[in-house]
Amino acid sequence: MRTVRRAALLTIPLAAVIGAAPAQAATDGANATAAASSLTCRGQGVDPSAKIRYRTETFIDAPLHTVWKVQTDINRWPEWQKPVTTAQRLDRGPLRKHSQFRWTTPVPQTPVTPPTTLVITSTVEQLQQGKCIRWTGPAIGDGLRIDRGVHVWNFVKVRGGTIVRTEETHTGQQVESNAPLANEFLAQGLRAWLADLKTTAEAHCDR
């Protein structure tokens, strides 16, 4: 859902990165796409044929239940993710399979796209409580569109905290027209999302 055109996933990297310069090499949570198999949730992963893809991870010094609560409380995303201006669940109750949420993020002008606001409608396709989430959806704005984003999250309880792994793919004619640039923006966005999640979960740690 900080990237030159980030899908929904959605998620957050979608926009924060759109107006930024291409990221430097990853530090905390380096790109592991080439070195490891794709992440899955209940046997389903990202789009295997997508030209736009990135995977990263980080360690969070907070219990898994805290990290999970922060990440799945969709309506509060704008409180800890600056690139997310609005976020709203479209159903009630705990996040679950078939849950939907809509969120928005402003996108400044880039060399190839006008300034706009992306509207992202995400659908949870798979979810295992405390372990993984996979959602999909389009991101649409004036002059900017991601036809389909697929975003997978894995959460692993380890000694002293939680490891969060995430992988996302985007497909669509517009984003694929400059895959290297789109990949740079997606990478920067996912790293930023994990950094915000880490900061927020550690600040709300209730061990």
C-alpha positions in Angstrom: 0.0 0.0 0.0 5.3 5.0 -0.6 6.3 4.2 -4.0 6.1 5.9 -7.2 2.9 4.1 -7.6 2.3 1.7 -4.8 -0.4 -0.7 -4.8 -2.5 -1.3 -2.2 -2.0 -3.6 -0.7 -1.4 -2.2 0.2 0.2 -0.7 2.2 2.2 2.0 3.1 5.2 2.4 1.3 3.1 3.4 -1.4 3.3 7.0 -1.2 6.0 8.1 1.1 8.4 7.2 -1.4 6.8 8.5 -4.5 8.3 11.9 -4.2 11.6 10.9 -2.8 14.9 10.2 -4.4 15.8 6.5 -5.1 16.9 4.8 -1.9 20.5 3.9 -1.0 21.4 0.3 -0.4 19.3 -1.2 2.4 20.7 -1.5 5.9 18.3 -2.8 8.5 16.2 -5.2 6.5 18.1 -5.6 3.3 16.5 -6.8 0.1 16.3 -10.6 0.2 14.3 -11.2 -2.9 17.2 -12.7 -4.8 18.5 -14.8 -1.9 15.3 -16.3 -0.5 12.0 -17.8 -1.7 9.0 -15.5 -1.7 7.0 -15.0 1.5 3.6 -16.7 1.7 0.5 -16.7 3.9 -1.5 -19.9 4.0 0.3 -21.0 0.9 -0.3 -17.9 -1.2 2.4 -15.4 -2.1 3.1 -12.4 -4.3 2.7 -12.3 -8.1 5.5 -14.6 -9.4 5.6 -12.8 -12.7 5.6 -9.2 -11.5 8.5 -7.0 -12.7 8.1 -4.7 -9.7 8.9 -6.5 -6.4 10.8 -6.1 -3.2 11.3 -8.0 0.1 12.8 -6.8 3.4 12.6 -7.5 7.1 13.4 -6.0 10.5 13.7 -7.0 14.1 11.3 -5.2 16.5 12.1 -5.1 20.2 8.4 -5.7 21.2 6.2 -8.7 21.8 4.5 -10.2 18.8 1.0 -9.4 20.1 2.0 -5.7 20.3 3.4 -5.6 16.7 0.4 -7.4 15.4 -2.0 -5.0 17.1 -0.3 -2.0 15.7 -0.2 -3.3 12.2 -3.8 -4.6 12.0 -5.4 -1.6 13.6 -6.0 -0.1 10.1 -8.0 3.0 11.2 -5.1 4.2 13.3 -2.5 4.0 10.5 -2.5 7.8 9.9 -1.4 8.3 13.5 2.0 6.6 12.9 2.5 6.6 9.2 2.9 10.1 7.8 2.3 9.0 4.1 -1.1 7.7 5.0 -3.6 10.6 5.2 -6.8 8.5 5.7 -7.5 4.8 6.5 -10.8 3.2 7.1 -12.0 -0.4 7.6 -14.9 -1.2 5.3 -16.1 -4.0 7.6 -16.3 -4.5 11.4 -14.6 -6.8 13.9 -11.1 -8.2 13.9 -9.1 -8.1 10.6 -9.9 -11.4 8.8 -10.1 -13.0 5.4 -12.3 -10.9 3.1 -11.9 -7.8 5.2 -11.5 -4.6 3.1 -10.1 -1.2 3.9 -9.6 2.0 1.9 -6.7 4.4 2.5 -5.3 7.4 0.7 -1.9 8.9 0.3 -0.7 12.1 -1.5 1.8 11.7 -4.2 3.9 14.7 -5.3 4.9 15.3 -8.9 7.6 13.1 -10.3 9.4 13.2 -13.7 6.9 10.8 -15.1 3.6 11.5 -13.1 1.6 14.5 -12.0 0.8 15.3 -8.3 -2.2 13.3 -7.2 -3.8 11.4 -4.3 -3.8 7.6 -4.6 -6.9 5.9 -3.4 -6.1 2.3 -2.4 -8.8 -0.3 -1.8 -7.3 -3.4 -0.2 -8.8 -6.9 0.3 -7.4 -9.4 2.8 -7.1 -12.6 0.9 -5.3 -14.8 3.5 -4.7 -14.3 7.2 -3.4 -16.4 10.1 -3.7 -14.8 13.5 -0.4 -13.6 14.8 1.5 -15.1 11.9 0.8 -13.7 8.5 -1.4 -11.4 6.3 -1.8 -11.2 2.5 -3.8 -8.5 0.9 -4.3 -7.3 -2.7 -5.8 -4.4 -4.5 -5.5 -1.5 -6.9 -4.1 2.0 -6.3 -5.7 4.7 -8.4 -5.1 8.5 -8.7 -5.4 11.1 -11.4 -2.7 10.2 -13.9 -1.3 7.4 -11.8 -2.4 3.8 -11.4 -1.2 0.4 -10.1 -3.5 -2.2 -11.5 -2.8 -4.8 -8.8 -0.6 -4.9 -5.8 0.0 -8.0 -3.7 1.4 -7.5 -0.2 2.5 -10.3 2.2 3.5 -9.9 5.8 5.1 -12.6 8.1 5.5 -12.2 11.8 7.8 -14.4 13.8 8.2 -14.5 17.5 11.9 -14.7 18.5 13.8 -14.3 21.7 13.6 -10.6 22.8 11.0 -9.5 20.2 9.6 -10.1 16.8 10.9 -10.4 13.3 8.7 -8.9 10.6 9.2 -9.8 7.0 7.3 -8.2 4.1 7.2 -8.6 0.4 5.2 -6.8 -2.3 4.7 -6.8 -6.0 3.0 -4.4 -8.4 1.6 -5.0 -11.9 0.3 -2.6 -14.5 1.3 -1.0 -17.7 2.2 2.3 -16.2 4.5 1.1 -13.4 6.1 -1.5 -15.6 7.1 1.2 -18.1 9.9 2.1 -15.8 10.5 -1.0 -13.7 13.9 0.0 -12.2 12.5 3.3 -10.9 9.4 1.7 -9.6 11.4 -0.9 -7.8 13.6 1.8 -6.2 10.5 3.6 -4.9 8.9 0.4 -3.6 12.1 -0.6 -1.8 12.3 2.8 -0.1 8.6 2.7 0.9 8.7 -0.8 2.4 11.8 0.0 4.4 10.1 3.2 5.7 7.0 1.3 6.6 9.0 -1.2 8.7 10.9 1.6 10.4 7.6 3.3 11.4 6.1 0.0 12.6 9.3 -0.7 14.6 9.2 2.8 16.2 5.5 2.6 17.1 5.5 -0.9 18.4 8.5 -0.4 20.6 7.0 2.8 22.0 3.8 1.0 22.9 5.5 -2.1 24.2 3.5 -3.6 27.1 5.7 -6.5 28.1 
